[in-house]
Amino acid sequence: MVFDADFYGIGAPLKQLFISRSHRIKDLVKGLLEDAVNDESRSDRLFLSYVRMLRDVNAALTKLGFPVRLSALKESDLQRGFLEFKADFFLPIKKDLKTKLTALVIWTQIR
C-alpha cells in the first residue's frame, strides 16, 4: 500500500482498501501506513474488518434488490490457496519485485 501510494498517488487520487479478519491487524496496518506515507499523496484509504465488509456488502446488495447475501457464500469460495496466489499474483509481478523472496516466503508472511 505504501508503494502504491508513492508510485500511483501522484496525479489522480488513489483509492486503497485493506480488509482484515482481525481488528488489531487492521489498526496496526492503518497506523504503519499513516506513518510511512507522506501527506502529499492524495489517497482515499479505507480500513475494514472482514465482518464490517460483509455487513456493508450485504447492505449494498439489499439496497440494490439482489436476493443473495454474501454470508450465503462458503468461506472456501472466498479464499485463495497457495497455488492460486502463486499463479495469479506472484508470477505476474515476480520480475518487478526488488527482492529475491520466493512465493512461499511471501505467502507465509501474508497468512
C-alpha positions in Angstrom: 0.0 0.0 0.0 2.9 2.3 0.7 4.5 1.6 -2.7 1.1 2.1 -4.4 0.5 5.4 -2.6 4.0 6.7 -3.5 4.0 5.4 -7.1 0.4 5.8 -8.2 -0.7 8.6 -5.7 0.7 11.3 -7.9 -2.0 12.9 -10.1 -5.4 11.5 -9.7 -6.5 10.5 -6.2 -5.7 6.8 -5.3 -8.3 4.6 -3.6 -7.0 1.9 -1.4 -8.8 -0.8 0.6 -7.4 -3.0 3.3 -9.6 -5.8 4.8 -8.5 -7.9 7.8 -10.3 -10.5 9.9 -8.6 -9.1 13.0 -9.3 -5.5 14.3 -5.8 -5.4 15.8 -4.1 -6.2 12.5 -6.3 -3.6 10.7 -5.4 -1.0 13.2 -1.7 -1.9 13.0 -1.6 -1.7 9.2 -3.5 1.6 9.3 -1.0 3.1 11.8 2.0 1.8 9.9 0.7 3.2 6.6 -0.2 6.6 8.1 3.4 6.8 9.5 5.0 5.7 6.2 3.1 7.6 3.6 3.7 11.3 3.0 0.9 13.7 3.3 1.2 14.9 -0.3 -0.1 11.6 -1.7 -3.7 12.1 -2.4 -5.2 8.8 -1.4 -8.5 7.7 -0.1 -7.9 4.8 2.2 -10.4 2.5 3.8 -9.6 0.0 6.5 -12.3 -2.5 7.3 -12.7 -5.6 9.4 -13.9 -8.7 7.5 -17.2 -8.6 9.4 -17.8 -5.0 8.6 -17.1 -5.6 4.9 -19.6 -8.4 4.9 -22.2 -6.2 6.6 -21.6 -3.3 4.1 -21.7 -5.6 1.1 -24.9 -7.2 2.3 -26.5 -3.8 2.9 -25.5 -2.7 -0.6 -26.9 -5.9 -2.2 -30.1 -5.4 -0.3 -30.4 -1.8 -1.4 -29.8 -2.8 -5.0 -32.5 -5.5 -4.7 -30.3 -8.6 -5.0 -31.7 -11.6 -3.1 -28.3 -13.3 -2.5 -26.4 -12.4 0.7 -22.6 -12.7 0.9 -22.8 -14.8 4.0 -24.6 -17.4 1.9 -21.3 -18.0 0.1 -19.0 -20.6 1.6 -15.8 -19.2 3.1 -13.8 -21.6 0.9 -15.2 -19.8 -2.2 -13.6 -16.6 -0.9 -10.2 -18.0 0.0 -7.2 -18.3 -2.3 -4.8 -21.2 -1.9 -1.0 -21.0 -2.4 -1.2 -22.3 -6.0 -3.7 -19.7 -7.0 -1.7 -17.0 -5.2 1.5 -18.1 -7.0 -0.2 -18.3 -10.4 -2.5 -15.2 -10.2 -0.4 -12.8 -8.2 3.3 -13.8 -7.7 4.3 -14.9 -11.1 3.0 -11.8 -13.0 4.8 -9.4 -10.6 8.0 -11.5 -10.0 10.1 -9.6 -12.5 9.1 -6.3 -10.9 10.0 -7.3 -7.4 13.2 -5.8 -6.0 13.7 -8.8 -3.7 14.7 -12.4 -4.1 12.0 -13.7 -1.8 10.2 -16.8 -3.1 6.4 -17.1 -3.5 6.3 -19.4 -0.5 8.1 -16.9 1.8 5.7 -14.1 0.8 2.7 -16.4 1.1 3.8 -17.4 4.6 4.1 -13.8 5.6 0.7 -12.9 4.2 -1.0 -15.8 6.0 
